[in-house]
């Protein structure tokens, strides 16, 4: 499917209508095409065997962080020893209900349903909201984008609660910016957790060497942890698929071991710990301990770390696989493990430091130690993969500098590897491990990051439930209220430990936040300036067919961020050079708040000015999970769309009113049949859309004999120009703040944004433009 639109003259290309080309195979039967589209765009159905296979793989990618929490939760909850057995029962009860309310109820069964066509994370939630409300800061969307197959949105009754909420959000720029800031904070905290989780997991696992072997110094433990961390990040380039198959057996064995050890300890030491399933012990715990019990929540909070990574990693696996793995294996094994440790500590209250390793039977100590070390390495994979996914989404939505993204799987396009981010995470992780050298302070830092992300997700989910799911306000109130009660309680506890390591994720998140916000701010200002300085169509028309220049053979592809109008870089170019190519195509690559734009709907082609000008616009649209193809593919598909546009433009002009009427009647019948088959959109299939009607391309194919000689001449002319050569014209734009700008704006634009643009990838690298065909046009924009 190729999409195109046409007009004869004028800057507003849609005045006389548009054509959307939805398939090049003009003779393909409508029924087969509808069936293909249903299979492509409806929610992908997985066989039972594949679901179980992916559930197994998800253990190695998603659940490592949650699974290794038993290594350090009790150690971070109680300092040296447990004074009162009732405190242990209360802490265990808190762990049980935290796991039940947050990972199980909130995330696995509610938040995971808020995925954007299988994509998870804070940016996926933000993209959903951007489609249902006009809250995107960079206004590069138009009405045609909403007709994409993957662009689904709801229509609200004017007086509904959802409509009022939508109008409130769209009310002013401050609310839009506040929502973006909230999303960036949540994303930065996930990145911070991606740095802290490998440190605490590996350090806790390797620390088992010292249990009963105190002759080994802590420096040796730290050194071994650093070596393992380096190895972990070095193998990320193999990809999530291969890493998942490698890690999943280790995690499965780990869960079986900790569950079995938990059952053994409950039977051997004290089965009375099972009374912790009664929530009354939570009340007694806080009543008896007071402030100390409240402070200990920072350690208990670690039992649910990794939950946000579960949602952010959703793109790698279907929701059903995530749910099966958690409910069947992860959740019961974690409950048994914590209960078993508590049973052991009831009889050995002085062994709270290294409680997990102390509770292991001596006969299997070393095998469990090896598996624990392997599981700790796996635990880091969840947050690392989540960080890669979030950075990819942030980059696509204009909130992160351009970095190299490698797709590691031909089968699963969502599995990616980002070298620059990988090595930055490794360096920061090593710095945290060497700097703290103990689990307690790293645990405090990790708890701070996790609880902030959870609060952000709750606030975004509230808007999702209102605008996307259109839930009754009572249901929204119940969900938001329960979530905030639990998470604000934990948040108040971790605030007390900010000076004990909790400041680390705040510093890391602040650094990434400055990078992301300044990049988005600079990008938005640059777009606004280019939009306001674009060339008027009257000026173009006044130049005449030659544009006032010598038209040399060849095709010039002028890249611009504008999806409409003629960019200022064009006037700057022709003002300084006396010649221009015979054919000019303005190419705009833009990202939309959707997870993916199908290849068949990638390009939107329009004509600029009269035919004699030979000027076109091609808008290439991408979702935040899409990636650019090689330049040969991109260029070929662009020209295929252009040639098909010219052909159908001539066909539409050659059809009489009676022909169009008969075609419309035939299409109506086909559309009704398509709707009965529950296709995702009524305009799917081999169609050409105009502003007033939809006409079958299959029917238009019968009018091939009406192709004019003029059209054939233009196609031949374009082919000849293409054979002569294609030149890619990119703007080498320097962005500066105006002299009268405020101090903070000059700092942001002239220093931070300028520095980020220097170190990020060039547009030519992103588009894979060959250097011998590249022409850079320099200009300065004052924003």
LINPE-V807069 format. One record per run of one state. SS is the DSSP state (hx for helix, st for strand, lp for the rest). FROM is the first residue (numbers start at 1). TO is the last residue. If there is no record, write none. Layout:
ss;from;to
SS;FROM;TO
SS;FROM;TO
//
This chain:
ss;from;to
lp;1;2
st;3;4
lp;5;20
st;21;21
lp;22;29
hx;30;41
lp;42;47
hx;48;61
lp;62;63
hx;64;67
lp;68;68
hx;69;71
lp;72;72
hx;73;77
lp;78;84
hx;85;108
lp;109;110
hx;111;114
lp;115;115
st;116;116
lp;117;118
st;119;119
lp;120;121
hx;122;132
lp;133;142
hx;143;147
lp;148;160
hx;161;169
lp;170;172
hx;173;210
lp;211;217
hx;218;234
lp;235;235
hx;236;238
lp;239;239
hx;240;268
lp;269;270
hx;271;277
lp;278;279
hx;280;289
lp;290;290
hx;291;295
lp;296;296
hx;297;304
lp;305;306
hx;307;316
lp;317;318
hx;319;347
lp;348;348
hx;349;351
lp;352;354
hx;355;358
lp;359;361
hx;362;396
lp;397;405
st;406;407
lp;408;415
st;416;417
lp;418;418
hx;419;436
lp;437;438
hx;439;467
lp;468;472
hx;473;495
lp;496;497
hx;498;500
lp;501;502
hx;503;532
lp;533;534
st;535;535
lp;536;536
hx;537;543
lp;544;549
st;550;560
lp;561;565
st;566;566
lp;567;567
hx;568;576
lp;577;578
st;579;591
lp;592;598
hx;599;601
lp;602;602
st;603;608
lp;609;610
hx;611;613
lp;614;614
st;615;622
lp;623;630
hx;631;654
lp;655;656
hx;657;676
lp;677;686
st;687;689
lp;690;693
st;694;696
hx;697;706
lp;707;708
hx;709;724
lp;725;725
st;726;736
lp;737;742
hx;743;759
lp;760;762
hx;763;766
lp;767;770
hx;771;773
st;774;782
lp;783;783
//
